[in-house]
Amino acid sequence: MQSCGAQAEGGSMSDRPIQVGDLVMVVRPTPCCANPSALGEVFRVSYIGLSLPGGLQCLHCKRRSPQEIIISNTANNNSDGWGPNRLKRLDP
C-alpha cells in the first residue's frame, strides 16, 4: 500500500542519474581544497563522459582528483567539468 505522495512505479525524477539535457546546480565545493566559488552555479548538461587519464585538475589548488566520470556544460569536453557527487538535478 502506497502512502500519500508516494510515486508510482519507477520512482521520482530525482531518483534517476543525471543525463544530458538536465538542468543541474553545483551544490558541493571542490573535494580537494573545499573551494566554494562554483556553489550555486546552474547549467544545462551537455556532456557526460570519462575524464582524461589522471582525472580532473582543480582550477584553484591545481591538485588532481581521481574523478573518472565528469559532467560538463560544454559538449565533448573531457578535461573540464564537475563530478556527479557535486551536482543536484533541478526539476524543470
C-alpha positions as CSV (number, residue, x, y, z in Angstrom):
1,M,0.0,0.0,0.0
2,Q,1.4,3.4,-1.0
3,S,1.4,6.3,1.4
4,C,0.2,9.8,0.3
5,G,2.5,11.5,-2.1
6,A,4.4,8.3,-3.0
7,Q,5.5,7.9,-6.6
8,A,4.0,5.2,-8.8
9,E,6.3,2.6,-10.4
10,G,9.7,3.9,-11.4
11,G,10.2,6.4,-8.6
12,S,10.6,10.1,-8.8
13,M,12.6,12.1,-11.4
14,S,15.3,12.8,-8.8
15,D,16.0,9.1,-8.4
16,R,17.4,8.7,-11.9
17,P,21.0,9.6,-12.8
18,I,21.8,12.9,-14.3
19,Q,21.5,12.9,-18.1
20,V,22.5,15.2,-21.0
21,G,19.9,17.9,-21.2
22,D,19.2,18.0,-17.5
23,L,19.4,21.3,-15.6
24,V,21.7,21.0,-12.6
25,M,23.2,23.1,-9.9
26,V,26.6,22.8,-8.2
27,V,25.8,22.1,-4.5
28,R,29.2,20.9,-3.1
29,P,32.6,22.6,-3.0
30,T,35.7,21.1,-4.7
31,P,36.7,17.9,-2.9
32,C,40.4,18.7,-2.8
33,C,40.5,22.2,-1.3
34,A,36.8,22.9,-0.4
35,N,36.7,25.9,-2.7
36,P,33.1,27.1,-2.8
37,S,33.3,29.5,-5.7
38,A,31.1,27.4,-8.1
39,L,28.4,26.8,-5.5
40,G,25.0,27.8,-6.8
41,E,26.1,27.7,-10.5
42,V,23.3,26.4,-12.7
43,F,23.8,24.9,-16.1
44,R,22.3,22.5,-18.6
45,V,24.3,19.3,-19.0
46,S,25.9,19.0,-22.5
47,Y,28.4,16.2,-21.9
48,I,28.8,13.2,-19.6
49,G,31.8,11.0,-20.0
50,L,35.2,9.9,-18.8
51,S,37.8,12.4,-17.8
52,L,41.3,12.4,-19.2
53,P,43.8,10.0,-17.7
54,G,44.8,11.4,-14.3
55,G,41.4,12.8,-13.5
56,L,40.4,16.5,-13.3
57,Q,42.8,19.2,-12.2
58,C,41.4,21.7,-9.7
59,L,41.4,25.3,-11.1
60,H,42.2,26.6,-7.6
61,C,44.8,24.4,-5.9
62,K,46.0,22.6,-9.0
63,R,45.7,19.1,-7.4
64,R,44.3,16.3,-9.5
65,S,41.2,14.5,-8.5
66,P,40.8,10.8,-9.4
67,Q,37.4,11.7,-10.7
68,E,36.6,9.3,-13.7
69,I,33.1,10.5,-14.6
70,I,32.7,14.2,-15.4
71,I,29.7,16.3,-16.3
72,S,30.2,19.4,-18.3
73,N,28.2,22.3,-19.8
74,T,30.5,22.2,-22.9
75,A,29.9,19.5,-25.5
76,N,32.7,16.9,-25.9
77,N,34.7,18.3,-23.0
78,N,36.7,15.6,-21.1
79,S,39.1,18.0,-19.4
80,D,36.8,20.4,-17.5
81,G,33.7,19.7,-15.6
82,W,32.2,18.6,-12.3
83,G,32.0,15.2,-10.6
84,P,28.4,13.9,-10.3
85,N,28.6,14.0,-6.5
86,R,28.9,17.8,-6.6
87,L,25.7,18.3,-8.6
88,K,22.0,18.2,-8.0
89,R,19.4,17.9,-10.7
90,L,16.8,20.7,-10.8
91,D,13.2,19.9,-11.7
92,P,12.1,21.7,-14.8
